[in-house]
């Protein structure tokens, strides 16, 4: 059954290059680890419900929620803003 949902697809730019450059660079490894932790903390990956589904894979995060859920657009915009701001401070850009 299909549902009417609002979807966010967020992609970290240059993630594969960051991984390649981390082979012998402990600071780059920490940067990757911090970025992944930031995504998990901001969107609270463990708080997936039937109404809100949050999935992280590789360098991407997908958040969707039922279009009928009140307050979810504000939640999504607030969390996305916080995530982008935090990642930029870590010198990581996403779209």
C-alpha angles and dihedrals in degrees: 000000000000122000132200103246139166110230134198119193111188121187127190109226118229094008095139090051089049089053092048092050091049095067094101101010118091092191092058091049089053090049091055092046091049092049092052092046090049091054092048094047098044095048094032093226092202092062096078112144135172089266096044122038119188121185130176122192129165106319097341139083126198122196123182135170138176111276089228093061110109116223095018095108090055090047092050095047093046094048093043091051092049092047095049091047092050094046092049089053086055089050092250120129126204138181 
